[in-house]
Amino acid sequence: MAVLKVIEVLANSNKSWEDATQNAVKQAAKSVKHVRSVYVKEMSANVDGEDITEYRVNVKITFEVK
């Protein structure tokens, strides 16, 4: 039986929501090991005129506690 824990992480990117999600996983992996999955809870963006300037995600990251 595995013990799993879920943390919530906010991340951003100038490129895309996918890149922001990858940034969240990379940042979380610096302090937790055995990341199992990521769930995108919310997506948002900053807009300037007609252009998106920043993509933001609120994700839940699941990892195994050993």
PyMOL Python script that loads the backbone (N, CA, C, O; Angstrom):
from pymol import cmd

cmd.read_pdbstr("""\
ATOM      1  N   MET A   1       0.842  -1.174   0.000  1.00  0.00           N
ATOM      2  CA  MET A   1       0.000   0.000   0.000  1.00  0.00           C
ATOM      3  C   MET A   1       0.888   1.238   0.000  1.00  0.00           C
ATOM      4  O   MET A   1       1.843   1.318   0.773  1.00  0.00           O
ATOM      5  N   ALA A   2       0.586   2.185  -0.847  1.00  0.00           N
ATOM      6  CA  ALA A   2       1.347   3.431  -0.932  1.00  0.00           C
ATOM      7  C   ALA A   2       0.615   4.540  -0.180  1.00  0.00           C
ATOM      8  O   ALA A   2      -0.614   4.599  -0.164  1.00  0.00           O
ATOM      9  N   VAL A   3       1.396   5.408   0.435  1.00  0.00           N
ATOM     10  CA  VAL A   3       0.845   6.598   1.075  1.00  0.00           C
ATOM     11  C   VAL A   3       1.101   7.765   0.139  1.00  0.00           C
ATOM     12  O   VAL A   3       2.245   8.049  -0.217  1.00  0.00           O
ATOM     13  N   LEU A   4       0.026   8.442  -0.259  1.00  0.00           N
ATOM     14  CA  LEU A   4       0.133   9.553  -1.200  1.00  0.00           C
ATOM     15  C   LEU A   4      -0.262  10.851  -0.525  1.00  0.00           C
ATOM     16  O   LEU A   4      -1.097  10.869   0.379  1.00  0.00           O
ATOM     17  N   LYS A   5       0.349  11.935  -0.977  1.00  0.00           N
ATOM     18  CA  LYS A   5       0.026  13.261  -0.455  1.00  0.00           C
ATOM     19  C   LYS A   5      -0.221  14.180  -1.646  1.00  0.00           C
ATOM     20  O   LYS A   5       0.371  14.008  -2.711  1.00  0.00           O
ATOM     21  N   VAL A   6      -1.105  15.160  -1.450  1.00  0.00           N
ATOM     22  CA  VAL A   6      -1.434  16.118  -2.508  1.00  0.00           C
ATOM     23  C   VAL A   6      -1.088  17.512  -2.021  1.00  0.00           C
ATOM     24  O   VAL A   6      -1.446  17.906  -0.912  1.00  0.00           O
ATOM     25  N   ILE A   7      -0.384  18.253  -2.869  1.00  0.00           N
ATOM     26  CA  ILE A   7      -0.088  19.656  -2.590  1.00  0.00           C
ATOM     27  C   ILE A   7      -0.654  20.510  -3.710  1.00  0.00           C
ATOM     28  O   ILE A   7      -0.824  20.039  -4.834  1.00  0.00           O
ATOM     29  N   GLU A   8      -0.940  21.749  -3.405  1.00  0.00           N
ATOM     30  CA  GLU A   8      -1.456  22.678  -4.401  1.00  0.00           C
ATOM     31  C   GLU A   8      -0.344  23.665  -4.745  1.00  0.00           C
ATOM     32  O   GLU A   8       0.300  24.222  -3.856  1.00  0.00           O
ATOM     33  N   VAL A   9      -0.125  23.876  -6.041  1.00  0.00           N
ATOM     34  CA  VAL A   9       0.963  24.726  -6.512  1.00  0.00           C
ATOM     35  C   VAL A   9       0.423  25.706  -7.542  1.00  0.00           C
ATOM     36  O   VAL A   9      -0.372  25.337  -8.406  1.00  0.00           O
ATOM     37  N   LEU A  10       0.857  26.943  -7.446  1.00  0.00           N
ATOM     38  CA  LEU A  10       0.546  27.967  -8.439  1.00  0.00           C
ATOM     39  C   LEU A  10       1.796  28.204  -9.275  1.00  0.00           C
ATOM     40  O   LEU A  10       2.899  28.292  -8.736  1.00  0.00           O
ATOM     41  N   ALA A  11       1.627  28.306 -10.597  1.00  0.00           N
ATOM     42  CA  ALA A  11       2.778  28.536 -11.474  1.00  0.00           C
ATOM     43  C   ALA A  11       2.351  29.384 -12.660  1.00  0.00           C
ATOM     44  O   ALA A  11       1.163  29.527 -12.948  1.00  0.00           O
ATOM     45  N   ASN A  12       3.341  29.944 -13.342  1.00  0.00           N
ATOM     46  CA  ASN A  12       3.044  30.781 -14.503  1.00  0.00           C
ATOM     47  C   ASN A  12       4.064  30.552 -15.612  1.00  0.00           C
ATOM     48  O   ASN A  12       5.101  29.920 -15.410  1.00  0.00           O
ATOM     49  N   SER A  13       3.737  31.085 -16.791  1.00  0.00           N
ATOM     50  CA  SER A  13       4.609  30.988 -17.956  1.00  0.00           C
ATOM     51  C   SER A  13       4.225  32.087 -18.944  1.00  0.00           C
ATOM     52  O   SER A  13       3.076  32.527 -18.990  1.00  0.00           O
ATOM     53  N   ASN A  14       5.192  32.514 -19.721  1.00  0.00           N
ATOM     54  CA  ASN A  14       4.918  33.470 -20.796  1.00  0.00           C
ATOM     55  C   ASN A  14       4.531  32.760 -22.092  1.00  0.00           C
ATOM     56  O   ASN A  14       4.119  33.410 -23.053  1.00  0.00           O
ATOM     57  N   LYS A  15       4.662  31.405 -22.127  1.00  0.00           N
ATOM     58  CA  LYS A  15       4.451  30.641 -23.359  1.00  0.00           C
ATOM     59  C   LYS A  15       3.056  30.026 -23.477  1.00  0.00           C
ATOM     60  O   LYS A  15       2.342  30.262 -24.452  1.00  0.00           O
ATOM     61  N   SER A  16       2.668  29.212 -22.442  1.00  0.00           N
ATOM     62  CA  SER A  16       1.415  28.460 -22.556  1.00  0.00           C
ATOM     63  C   SER A  16       1.007  27.904 -21.195  1.00  0.00           C
ATOM     64  O   SER A  16       1.779  27.929 -20.236  1.00  0.00           O
ATOM     65  N   TRP A  17      -0.235  27.398 -21.136  1.00  0.00           N
ATOM     66  CA  TRP A  17      -0.697  26.729 -19.924  1.00  0.00           C
ATOM     67  C   TRP A  17       0.075  25.430 -19.701  1.00  0.00           C
ATOM     68  O   TRP A  17       0.366  25.061 -18.563  1.00  0.00           O
ATOM     69  N   GLU A  18       0.403  24.743 -20.791  1.00  0.00           N
ATOM     70  CA  GLU A  18       1.179  23.517 -20.676  1.00  0.00           C
ATOM     71  C   GLU A  18       2.552  23.790 -20.072  1.00  0.00           C
ATOM     72  O   GLU A  18       3.028  23.035 -19.224  1.00  0.00           O
ATOM     73  N   ASP A  19       3.181  24.870 -20.512  1.00  0.00           N
ATOM     74  CA  ASP A  19       4.486  25.243 -19.980  1.00  0.00           C
ATOM     75  C   ASP A  19       4.376  25.650 -18.509  1.00  0.00           C
ATOM     76  O   ASP A  19       5.258  25.332 -17.711  1.00  0.00           O
ATOM     77  N   ALA A  20       3.314  26.341 -18.153  1.00  0.00           N
ATOM     78  CA  ALA A  20       3.098  26.712 -16.753  1.00  0.00           C
ATOM     79  C   ALA A  20       2.923  25.455 -15.897  1.00  0.00           C
ATOM     80  O   ALA A  20       3.431  25.395 -14.777  1.00  0.00           O
ATOM     81  N   THR A  21       2.211  24.457 -16.414  1.00  0.00           N
ATOM     82  CA  THR A  21       2.034  23.196 -15.696  1.00  0.00           C
ATOM     83  C   THR A  21       3.366  22.483 -15.521  1.00  0.00           C
ATOM     84  O   THR A  21       3.656  21.957 -14.447  1.00  0.00           O
ATOM     85  N   GLN A  22       4.176  22.465 -16.571  1.00  0.00           N
ATOM     86  CA  GLN A  22       5.508  21.854 -16.490  1.00  0.00           C
ATOM     87  C   GLN A  22       6.368  22.578 -15.462  1.00  0.00           C
ATOM     88  O   GLN A  22       7.114  21.944 -14.715  1.00  0.00           O
ATOM     89  N   ASN A  23       6.266  23.899 -15.422  1.00  0.00           N
ATOM     90  CA  ASN A  23       7.010  24.683 -14.428  1.00  0.00           C
ATOM     91  C   ASN A  23       6.596  24.314 -13.003  1.00  0.00           C
ATOM     92  O   ASN A  23       7.437  24.240 -12.107  1.00  0.00           O
ATOM     93  N   ALA A  24       5.308  24.084 -12.799  1.00  0.00           N
ATOM     94  CA  ALA A  24       4.814  23.697 -11.473  1.00  0.00           C
ATOM     95  C   ALA A  24       5.397  22.351 -11.053  1.00  0.00           C
ATOM     96  O   ALA A  24       5.830  22.188  -9.913  1.00  0.00           O
ATOM     97  N   VAL A  25       5.408  21.391 -11.971  1.00  0.00           N
ATOM     98  CA  VAL A  25       5.943  20.063 -11.664  1.00  0.00           C
ATOM     99  C   VAL A  25       7.442  20.144 -11.386  1.00  0.00           C
ATOM    100  O   VAL A  25       7.927  19.542 -10.428  1.00  0.00           O
ATOM    101  N   LYS A  26       8.176  20.881 -12.212  1.00  0.00           N
ATOM    102  CA  LYS A  26       9.625  21.023 -12.014  1.00  0.00           C
ATOM    103  C   LYS A  26       9.936  21.665 -10.671  1.00  0.00           C
ATOM    104  O   LYS A  26      10.846  21.226  -9.967  1.00  0.00           O
ATOM    105  N   GLN A  27       9.194  22.692 -10.315  1.00  0.00           N
ATOM    106  CA  GLN A  27       9.432  23.381  -9.051  1.00  0.00           C
ATOM    107  C   GLN A  27       9.101  22.473  -7.867  1.00  0.00           C
ATOM    108  O   GLN A  27       9.855  22.426  -6.895  1.00  0.00           O
ATOM    109  N   ALA A  28       7.983  21.755  -7.940  1.00  0.00           N
ATOM    110  CA  ALA A  28       7.603  20.848  -6.850  1.00  0.00           C
ATOM    111  C   ALA A  28       8.619  19.724  -6.706  1.00  0.00           C
ATOM    112  O   ALA A  28       8.930  19.314  -5.588  1.00  0.00           O
ATOM    113  N   ALA A  29       9.141  19.222  -7.822  1.00  0.00           N
ATOM    114  CA  ALA A  29      10.097  18.111  -7.795  1.00  0.00           C
ATOM    115  C   ALA A  29      11.412  18.494  -7.126  1.00  0.00           C
ATOM    116  O   ALA A  29      12.198  17.617  -6.770  1.00  0.00           O
ATOM    117  N   LYS A  30      11.661  19.778  -6.951  1.00  0.00           N
ATOM    118  CA  LYS A  30      12.870  20.218  -6.246  1.00  0.00           C
ATOM    119  C   LYS A  30      12.781  19.926  -4.747  1.00  0.00           C
ATOM    120  O   LYS A  30      13.805  19.755  -4.084  1.00  0.00           O
ATOM    121  N   SER A  31      11.564  19.869  -4.216  1.00  0.00           N
ATOM    122  CA  SER A  31      11.422  19.670  -2.776  1.00  0.00           C
ATOM    123  C   SER A  31      10.691  18.380  -2.395  1.00  0.00           C
ATOM    124  O   SER A  31      10.753  17.969  -1.237  1.00  0.00           O
ATOM    125  N   VAL A  32      10.011  17.740  -3.327  1.00  0.00           N
ATOM    126  CA  VAL A  32       9.366  16.454  -3.051  1.00  0.00           C
ATOM    127  C   VAL A  32       9.813  15.439  -4.094  1.00  0.00           C
ATOM    128  O   VAL A  32      10.113  15.794  -5.234  1.00  0.00           O
ATOM    129  N   LYS A  33       9.853  14.181  -3.693  1.00  0.00           N
ATOM    130  CA  LYS A  33      10.250  13.115  -4.612  1.00  0.00           C
ATOM    131  C   LYS A  33       9.045  12.224  -4.908  1.00  0.00           C
ATOM    132  O   LYS A  33       8.026  12.274  -4.220  1.00  0.00           O
ATOM    133  N   HIS A  34       9.189  11.424  -5.931  1.00  0.00           N
ATOM    134  CA  HIS A  34       8.178  10.426  -6.300  1.00  0.00           C
ATOM    135  C   HIS A  34       6.856  11.066  -6.731  1.00  0.00           C
ATOM    136  O   HIS A  34       5.785  10.615  -6.325  1.00  0.00           O
ATOM    137  N   VAL A  35       6.932  12.126  -7.560  1.00  0.00           N
ATOM    138  CA  VAL A  35       5.716  12.753  -8.081  1.00  0.00           C
ATOM    139  C   VAL A  35       5.002  11.738  -8.962  1.00  0.00           C
ATOM    140  O   VAL A  35       5.614  11.117  -9.832  1.00  0.00           O
ATOM    141  N   ARG A  36       3.717  11.575  -8.733  1.00  0.00           N
ATOM    142  CA  ARG A  36       2.922  10.583  -9.459  1.00  0.00           C
ATOM    143  C   ARG A  36       2.028  11.205 -10.526  1.00  0.00           C
ATOM    144  O   ARG A  36       1.895  10.664 -11.624  1.00  0.00           O
ATOM    145  N   SER A  37       1.407  12.360 -10.197  1.00  0.00           N
ATOM    146  CA  SER A  37       0.465  12.937 -11.153  1.00  0.00           C
ATOM    147  C   SER A  37       0.278  14.420 -10.883  1.00  0.00           C
ATOM    148  O   SER A  37       0.646  14.942  -9.830  1.00  0.00           O
ATOM    149  N   VAL A  38      -0.310  15.078 -11.878  1.00  0.00           N
ATOM    150  CA  VAL A  38      -0.653  16.489 -11.747  1.00  0.00           C
ATOM    151  C   VAL A  38      -2.071  16.677 -12.284  1.00  0.00           C
ATOM    152  O   VAL A  38      -2.428  16.141 -13.333  1.00  0.00           O
ATOM    153  N   TYR A  39      -2.863  17.440 -11.552  1.00  0.00           N
ATOM    154  CA  TYR A  39      -4.241  17.742 -11.936  1.00  0.00           C
ATOM    155  C   TYR A  39      -4.358  19.257 -12.059  1.00  0.00           C
ATOM    156  O   TYR A  39      -4.102  19.982 -11.097  1.00  0.00           O
ATOM    157  N   VAL A  40      -4.742  19.732 -13.232  1.00  0.00           N
ATOM    158  CA  VAL A  40      -4.902  21.171 -13.441  1.00  0.00           C
ATOM    159  C   VAL A  40      -6.274  21.572 -12.915  1.00  0.00           C
ATOM    160  O   VAL A  40      -7.309  21.191 -13.463  1.00  0.00           O
ATOM    161  N   LYS A  41      -6.253  22.347 -11.842  1.00  0.00           N
ATOM    162  CA  LYS A  41      -7.488  22.751 -11.171  1.00  0.00           C
ATOM    163  C   LYS A  41      -8.082  23.996 -11.821  1.00  0.00           C
ATOM    164  O   LYS A  41      -9.285  24.055 -12.075  1.00  0.00           O
ATOM    165  N   GLU A  42      -7.237  24.992 -12.091  1.00  0.00           N
ATOM    166  CA  GLU A  42      -7.691  26.249 -12.696  1.00  0.00           C
ATOM    167  C   GLU A  42      -6.648  26.764 -13.673  1.00  0.00           C
ATOM    168  O   GLU A  42      -5.450  26.538 -13.506  1.00  0.00           O
ATOM    169  N   MET A  43      -7.127  27.460 -14.692  1.00  0.00           N
ATOM    170  CA  MET A  43      -6.247  28.148 -15.635  1.00  0.00           C
ATOM    171  C   MET A  43      -6.734  29.584 -15.757  1.00  0.00           C
ATOM    172  O   MET A  43      -7.936  29.847 -15.778  1.00  0.00           O
ATOM    173  N   SER A  44      -5.781  30.509 -15.836  1.00  0.00           N
ATOM    174  CA  SER A  44      -6.131  31.910 -16.051  1.00  0.00           C
ATOM    175  C   SER A  44      -4.995  32.565 -16.820  1.00  0.00           C
ATOM    176  O   SER A  44      -3.940  31.964 -17.024  1.00  0.00           O
ATOM    177  N   ALA A  45      -5.220  33.799 -17.241  1.00  0.00           N
ATOM    178  CA  ALA A  45      -4.193  34.505 -18.011  1.00  0.00           C
ATOM    179  C   ALA A  45      -4.309  36.004 -17.784  1.00  0.00           C
ATOM    180  O   ALA A  45      -5.391  36.535 -17.531  1.00  0.00           O
ATOM    181  N   ASN A  46      -3.180  36.661 -17.881  1.00  0.00           N
ATOM    182  CA  ASN A  46      -3.152  38.127 -17.887  1.00  0.00           C
ATOM    183  C   ASN A  46      -3.181  38.588 -19.336  1.00  0.00           C
ATOM    184  O   ASN A  46      -2.546  37.983 -20.200  1.00  0.00           O
ATOM    185  N   VAL A  47      -3.910  39.649 -19.596  1.00  0.00           N
ATOM    186  CA  VAL A  47      -4.069  40.154 -20.960  1.00  0.00           C
ATOM    187  C   VAL A  47      -3.687  41.622 -21.001  1.00  0.00           C
ATOM    188  O   VAL A  47      -4.018  42.393 -20.101  1.00  0.00           O
ATOM    189  N   ASP A  48      -2.981  41.994 -22.065  1.00  0.00           N
ATOM    190  CA  ASP A  48      -2.642  43.395 -22.327  1.00  0.00           C
ATOM    191  C   ASP A  48      -3.149  43.726 -23.724  1.00  0.00           C
ATOM    192  O   ASP A  48      -2.577  43.280 -24.719  1.00  0.00           O
ATOM    193  N   GLY A  49      -4.215  44.504 -23.796  1.00  0.00           N
ATOM    194  CA  GLY A  49      -4.825  44.795 -25.100  1.00  0.00           C
ATOM    195  C   GLY A  49      -5.467  43.544 -25.650  1.00  0.00           C
ATOM    196  O   GLY A  49      -6.434  43.034 -25.085  1.00  0.00           O
ATOM    197  N   GLU A  50      -4.926  43.039 -26.766  1.00  0.00           N
ATOM    198  CA  GLU A  50      -5.434  41.815 -27.390  1.00  0.00           C
ATOM    199  C   GLU A  50      -4.506  40.622 -27.169  1.00  0.00           C
ATOM    200  O   GLU A  50      -4.767  39.535 -27.683  1.00  0.00           O
ATOM    201  N   ASP A  51      -3.436  40.813 -26.416  1.00  0.00           N
ATOM    202  CA  ASP A  51      -2.421  39.771 -26.268  1.00  0.00           C
ATOM    203  C   ASP A  51      -2.392  39.192 -24.854  1.00  0.00           C
ATOM    204  O   ASP A  51      -2.507  39.915 -23.864  1.00  0.00           O
ATOM    205  N   ILE A  52      -2.236  37.883 -24.790  1.00  0.00           N
ATOM    206  CA  ILE A  52      -2.014  37.233 -23.501  1.00  0.00           C
ATOM    207  C   ILE A  52      -0.553  37.431 -23.131  1.00  0.00           C
ATOM    208  O   ILE A  52       0.343  37.119 -23.916  1.00  0.00           O
ATOM    209  N   THR A  53      -0.318  37.951 -21.936  1.00  0.00           N
ATOM    210  CA  THR A  53       1.048  38.230 -21.499  1.00  0.00           C
ATOM    211  C   THR A  53       1.581  37.204 -20.507  1.00  0.00           C
ATOM    212  O   THR A  53       2.793  37.062 -20.346  1.00  0.00           O
ATOM    213  N   GLU A  54       0.681  36.493 -19.845  1.00  0.00           N
ATOM    214  CA  GLU A  54       1.115  35.493 -18.874  1.00  0.00           C
ATOM    215  C   GLU A  54       0.024  34.452 -18.683  1.00  0.00           C
ATOM    216  O   GLU A  54      -1.150  34.784 -18.516  1.00  0.00           O
ATOM    217  N   TYR A  55       0.429  33.187 -18.711  1.00  0.00           N
ATOM    218  CA  TYR A  55      -0.470  32.066 -18.467  1.00  0.00           C
ATOM    219  C   TYR A  55      -0.256  31.595 -17.035  1.00  0.00           C
ATOM    220  O   TYR A  55       0.882  31.491 -16.576  1.00  0.00           O
ATOM    221  N   ARG A  56      -1.349  31.310 -16.328  1.00  0.00           N
ATOM    222  CA  ARG A  56      -1.261  30.874 -14.937  1.00  0.00           C
ATOM    223  C   ARG A  56      -2.058  29.596 -14.741  1.00  0.00           C
ATOM    224  O   ARG A  56      -3.110  29.396 -15.347  1.00  0.00           O
ATOM    225  N   VAL A  57      -1.527  28.733 -13.876  1.00  0.00           N
ATOM    226  CA  VAL A  57      -2.247  27.508 -13.524  1.00  0.00           C
ATOM    227  C   VAL A  57      -2.211  27.306 -12.016  1.00  0.00           C
ATOM    228  O   VAL A  57      -1.258  27.683 -11.334  1.00  0.00           O
ATOM    229  N   ASN A  58      -3.264  26.710 -11.530  1.00  0.00           N
ATOM    230  CA  ASN A  58      -3.354  26.251 -10.154  1.00  0.00           C
ATOM    231  C   ASN A  58      -3.496  24.739 -10.271  1.00  0.00           C
ATOM    232  O   ASN A  58      -4.504  24.248 -10.779  1.00  0.00           O
ATOM    233  N   VAL A  59      -2.490  23.997  -9.802  1.00  0.00           N
ATOM    234  CA  VAL A  59      -2.481  22.546  -9.989  1.00  0.00           C
ATOM    235  C   VAL A  59      -2.402  21.821  -8.652  1.00  0.00           C
ATOM    236  O   VAL A  59      -1.944  22.368  -7.649  1.00  0.00           O
ATOM    237  N   LYS A  60      -2.862  20.575  -8.670  1.00  0.00           N
ATOM    238  CA  LYS A  60      -2.691  19.673  -7.532  1.00  0.00           C
ATOM    239  C   LYS A  60      -1.693  18.609  -7.962  1.00  0.00           C
ATOM    240  O   LYS A  60      -1.885  17.935  -8.974  1.00  0.00           O
ATOM    241  N   ILE A  61      -0.632  18.464  -7.187  1.00  0.00           N
ATOM    242  CA  ILE A  61       0.415  17.494  -7.491  1.00  0.00           C
ATOM    243  C   ILE A  61       0.360  16.393  -6.435  1.00  0.00           C
ATOM    244  O   ILE A  61       0.372  16.655  -5.233  1.00  0.00           O
ATOM    245  N   THR A  62       0.299  15.157  -6.922  1.00  0.00           N
ATOM    246  CA  THR A  62       0.267  13.996  -6.040  1.00  0.00           C
ATOM    247  C   THR A  62       1.628  13.325  -6.053  1.00  0.00           C
ATOM    248  O   THR A  62       2.218  13.095  -7.109  1.00  0.00           O
ATOM    249  N   PHE A  63       2.121  13.010  -4.839  1.00  0.00           N
ATOM    250  CA  PHE A  63       3.397  12.306  -4.741  1.00  0.00           C
ATOM    251  C   PHE A  63       3.322  11.252  -3.658  1.00  0.00           C
ATOM    252  O   PHE A  63       2.487  11.313  -2.755  1.00  0.00           O
ATOM    253  N   GLU A  64       4.227  10.271  -3.772  1.00  0.00           N
ATOM    254  CA  GLU A  64       4.249   9.194  -2.809  1.00  0.00           C
ATOM    255  C   GLU A  64       5.154   9.548  -1.643  1.00  0.00           C
ATOM    256  O   GLU A  64       6.258  10.059  -1.828  1.00  0.00           O
ATOM    257  N   VAL A  65       4.673   9.270  -0.442  1.00  0.00           N
ATOM    258  CA  VAL A  65       5.450   9.470   0.776  1.00  0.00           C
ATOM    259  C   VAL A  65       6.079   8.128   1.132  1.00  0.00           C
ATOM    260  O   VAL A  65       5.378   7.133   1.315  1.00  0.00           O
ATOM    261  N   LYS A  66       7.397   8.110   1.228  1.00  0.00           N
ATOM    262  CA  LYS A  66       8.096   6.844   1.560  1.00  0.00           C
ATOM    263  C   LYS A  66       8.683   6.908   2.918  1.00  0.00           C
ATOM    264  O   LYS A  66       9.304   5.945   3.368  1.00  0.00           O
TER     265      LYS A  66
END
""", "prot")
cmd.dss("prot")
cmd.show_as("cartoon", "prot")
cmd.util.cbc("prot")
cmd.orient("prot")
